[in-house]
Amino acid sequence: MTDDEVQVLAADDRRYAAMVDADLAALEELCAEELSYTHSSGVRDTRAEYLGKVRSGYYDYHRIDHPVERVEVVGDTAVVVGRMTADLHVDGTRKTIDNLALAVWTRSPGGWRLLAYAPSPLPA
């Protein structure tokens, strides 16, 4: 595994931990200003919208598992392909989700930043 791949996977781990811990400072650091965050419901948030929802408790993550199938780094962009399963509350409603997941990371002077996240349903 290359140094870039190790750094991207470490950033991905930190992001999921920050989601469970509602660590807004870490999420702000890890998410690019241009973030496009798609949820399993199909709703898409900007960085400000997503962080606002986490801050307000709209998204309250209890457990997240995110096994990685592969990571590809091409220049200053990295793609993490895997799965995301989670137990959470969304606007007070308990949910369990299980999706395929695609995370796009971009290299910045301060490290890797999440540029886009997109879940998709598991195949039938």
C-alpha positions as CSV (number, residue, x, y, z in Angstrom):
1,M,0.0,0.0,0.0
2,T,1.3,3.5,-0.9
3,D,1.7,6.3,1.6
4,D,-1.1,8.1,-0.1
5,E,-3.4,5.1,0.3
6,V,-2.5,4.8,4.0
7,Q,-3.2,8.5,4.5
8,V,-6.6,8.4,2.7
9,L,-7.7,5.3,4.7
10,A,-6.7,7.0,7.9
11,A,-8.7,10.1,7.0
12,D,-11.7,7.9,6.1
13,D,-11.4,6.2,9.5
14,R,-11.2,9.6,11.3
15,R,-14.2,10.8,9.4
16,Y,-16.4,7.9,10.5
17,A,-15.2,8.2,14.1
18,A,-16.0,11.9,14.0
19,M,-19.5,11.1,12.8
20,V,-20.1,8.7,15.7
21,D,-18.6,11.1,18.2
22,A,-20.4,14.2,16.7
23,D,-16.9,15.8,16.6
24,L,-17.7,18.9,14.5
25,A,-14.1,20.2,14.7
26,A,-12.8,17.0,13.1
27,L,-15.6,16.9,10.5
28,E,-15.0,20.5,9.5
29,E,-11.3,19.7,9.1
30,L,-11.9,16.6,7.1
31,C,-14.6,17.9,4.7
32,A,-13.7,20.0,1.7
33,E,-15.6,23.3,1.3
34,E,-17.0,21.9,-2.0
35,L,-18.4,18.7,-0.3
36,S,-21.3,17.0,-1.9
37,Y,-22.7,14.5,0.7
38,T,-25.4,12.2,-0.5
39,H,-27.4,10.2,2.0
40,S,-29.0,6.8,1.6
41,S,-32.3,8.5,1.3
42,G,-31.1,10.3,-1.8
43,V,-31.0,13.7,-0.1
44,R,-27.8,15.6,-1.0
45,D,-26.2,18.1,1.4
46,T,-23.5,20.7,0.9
47,R,-20.8,20.9,3.6
48,A,-22.6,23.6,5.5
49,E,-25.9,21.7,5.4
50,Y,-24.4,18.4,6.5
51,L,-22.4,19.9,9.3
52,G,-25.5,21.9,10.4
53,K,-27.5,18.7,10.6
54,V,-24.9,16.9,12.6
55,R,-24.5,19.9,14.9
56,S,-28.3,20.0,15.5
57,G,-28.6,16.3,16.2
58,Y,-30.6,15.7,13.1
59,Y,-28.1,12.9,12.3
60,D,-27.1,11.1,15.4
61,Y,-24.8,8.2,14.6
62,H,-24.5,5.3,17.1
63,R,-22.4,2.8,15.2
64,I,-20.7,2.8,11.8
65,D,-18.8,0.0,10.1
66,H,-17.1,0.7,6.9
67,P,-15.2,-2.1,5.4
68,V,-13.1,-1.0,2.4
69,E,-12.9,-3.0,-0.8
70,R,-10.3,-0.9,-2.4
71,V,-8.7,2.6,-2.6
72,E,-7.4,4.2,-5.8
73,V,-5.2,7.3,-5.8
74,V,-4.9,9.1,-9.1
75,G,-2.9,12.3,-8.8
76,D,-4.5,14.5,-6.1
77,T,-7.8,12.5,-6.0
78,A,-8.6,9.3,-4.2
79,V,-11.6,7.0,-4.4
80,V,-12.5,4.7,-1.5
81,V,-14.9,1.9,-2.5
82,G,-16.5,-0.2,0.1
83,R,-19.6,-0.6,2.3
84,M,-21.2,1.4,5.1
85,T,-23.5,-0.1,7.7
86,A,-24.8,2.1,10.5
87,D,-27.2,2.4,13.3
88,L,-28.4,6.0,13.7
89,H,-31.3,8.4,14.4
90,V,-32.4,10.6,11.6
91,D,-34.6,13.5,12.9
92,G,-35.5,11.3,15.9
93,T,-36.3,8.2,13.9
94,R,-34.1,5.1,14.5
95,K,-32.6,3.7,11.3
96,T,-30.2,0.9,10.3
97,I,-28.6,1.3,6.9
98,D,-26.5,-1.0,4.8
99,N,-25.1,0.4,1.6
100,L,-22.3,0.2,-0.9
101,A,-20.3,3.4,-0.5
102,L,-18.1,5.6,-2.6
103,A,-16.0,8.3,-1.1
104,V,-14.0,10.8,-3.1
105,W,-11.1,12.5,-1.4
106,T,-8.9,15.4,-2.6
107,R,-5.4,16.3,-1.6
108,S,-5.1,19.8,0.0
109,P,-2.2,21.6,1.7
110,G,-3.6,20.4,5.1
111,G,-4.1,16.8,4.1
112,W,-6.8,14.7,2.4
113,R,-10.4,16.2,2.4
114,L,-13.6,14.5,1.6
115,L,-15.0,16.0,-1.6
116,A,-18.0,13.7,-2.2
117,Y,-19.8,10.8,-0.6
118,A,-22.4,8.6,-2.3
119,P,-24.1,5.5,-1.0
120,S,-26.0,3.1,-3.2
121,P,-28.3,0.2,-2.4
122,L,-27.0,-3.3,-2.2
123,P,-27.7,-5.4,-5.3
124,A,-30.8,-7.6,-5.0
